[in-house]
Amino acid sequence: MPAGYTVQSFFPLRHHAPEATGALLQLGQGPMVLQDVIVRREIGGSSVVVYDEADGPLVQIHISGLVTGP
């Protein structure tokens, strides 16, 4: 994960969701004010920012939660 990025804790539950592959998606923050991100983490692997509001400002996360499906 790039320097300056952090992820939310596991509470409340809406801040993380599992993928079918076993990876974990987590909400987090980037280095700028109100810069929400989604981070994909693999067990024993890497953490990658898969969505960043700085790159795609048309979708704002702020009070949203994560939901995944099949």
VEXLOKOL-591167 format. One record per residue (C-alpha): x, z, y; residue in three letters. Coordinates in nm, 4 decimals, always signed. Example, Ala and Ser with C-alpha at 12.3 -4.5 7.8 and 13.67 -1.06 7.14 Angstrom:
{{+1.2300,+0.7800,-0.4500},'ALA'} {{+1.3670,+0.7140,-0.1060},'SER'} 
END
This chain:
{{+0.0000,+0.0000,+0.0000},'MET'} {{+0.1377,-0.0854,+0.3431},'PRO'} {{+0.2769,+0.1937,+0.5602},'ALA'} {{+0.0194,+0.3538,+0.7892},'GLY'} {{-0.2749,+0.2998,+0.5517},'TYR'} {{-0.4545,+0.5912,+0.3831},'THR'} {{-0.7431,+0.6192,+0.1355},'VAL'} {{-1.0396,+0.8569,+0.1326},'GLN'} {{-1.0506,+1.1531,-0.1014},'SER'} {{-1.2784,+1.1439,-0.4059},'PHE'} {{-1.5542,+1.3252,-0.2167},'PHE'} {{-1.8099,+1.2073,-0.1224},'PRO'} {{-1.8679,+0.9781,-0.4170},'LEU'} {{-1.9525,+0.6748,-0.2057},'ARG'} {{-1.5873,+0.6389,-0.1002},'HIS'} {{-1.4744,+0.4991,-0.4360},'HIS'} {{-1.6100,+0.2817,-0.7177},'ALA'} {{-1.4679,+0.1519,-1.0476},'PRO'} {{-1.4311,-0.2171,-1.1252},'GLU'} {{-1.5112,-0.3632,-1.4678},'ALA'} {{-1.1364,-0.4223,-1.5150},'THR'} {{-1.0630,-0.0492,-1.4863},'GLY'} {{-0.9238,-0.0738,-1.1341},'ALA'} {{-1.0509,+0.1625,-0.8643},'LEU'} {{-1.1779,+0.0537,-0.5230},'LEU'} {{-1.1430,+0.3073,-0.2424},'GLN'} {{-1.2377,+0.3120,+0.1233},'LEU'} {{-0.9528,+0.3910,+0.3568},'GLY'} {{-0.8181,+0.3587,+0.7078},'GLN'} {{-0.5604,+0.1289,+0.8603},'GLY'} {{-0.3174,+0.2234,+1.1360},'PRO'} {{-0.5506,+0.1198,+1.4227},'MET'} {{-0.8423,+0.3278,+1.5519},'VAL'} {{-1.1623,+0.2637,+1.3480},'LEU'} {{-0.9818,+0.0147,+1.1210},'GLN'} {{-1.1587,+0.0561,+0.7874},'ASP'} {{-1.0124,-0.0991,+0.4731},'VAL'} {{-1.0894,-0.1334,+0.1026},'ILE'} {{-0.7968,-0.0656,-0.1322},'VAL'} {{-0.7833,-0.1796,-0.4968},'ARG'} {{-0.5770,+0.0532,-0.7177},'ARG'} {{-0.4711,-0.0094,-1.0768},'GLU'} {{-0.3797,+0.2623,-1.3269},'ILE'} {{-0.0008,+0.2733,-1.3404},'GLY'} {{+0.0107,-0.0240,-1.1067},'GLY'} {{-0.0024,-0.1205,-0.7463},'SER'} {{-0.2380,-0.0460,-0.4600},'SER'} {{-0.3450,-0.3499,-0.2589},'VAL'} {{-0.5553,-0.3755,+0.0565},'VAL'} {{-0.8295,-0.6240,-0.0429},'VAL'} {{-1.0346,-0.6028,+0.2783},'TYR'} {{-0.9274,-0.5076,+0.6287},'ASP'} {{-1.1614,-0.4955,+0.9290},'GLU'} {{-0.8725,-0.6147,+1.1445},'ALA'} {{-0.8776,-0.9458,+0.9511},'ASP'} {{-1.2549,-0.9781,+0.8993},'GLY'} {{-1.4344,-0.8003,+1.1834},'PRO'} {{-1.7764,-0.9511,+1.1017},'LEU'} {{-1.8229,-0.6944,+0.8230},'VAL'} {{-1.8025,-0.3357,+0.9503},'GLN'} {{-1.7687,-0.0603,+0.6884},'ILE'} {{-1.7987,+0.2544,+0.9055},'HIS'} {{-2.0904,+0.4355,+0.7357},'ILE'} {{-2.1236,+0.2160,+0.4259},'SER'} {{-2.0488,+0.3128,+0.0690},'GLY'} {{-1.8948,+0.1219,-0.2197},'LEU'} {{-2.1105,-0.0185,-0.5002},'VAL'} {{-1.9866,-0.2354,-0.7865},'THR'} {{-2.1737,-0.4078,-1.0632},'GLY'} {{-2.1231,-0.6236,-1.3694},'PRO'} 
END
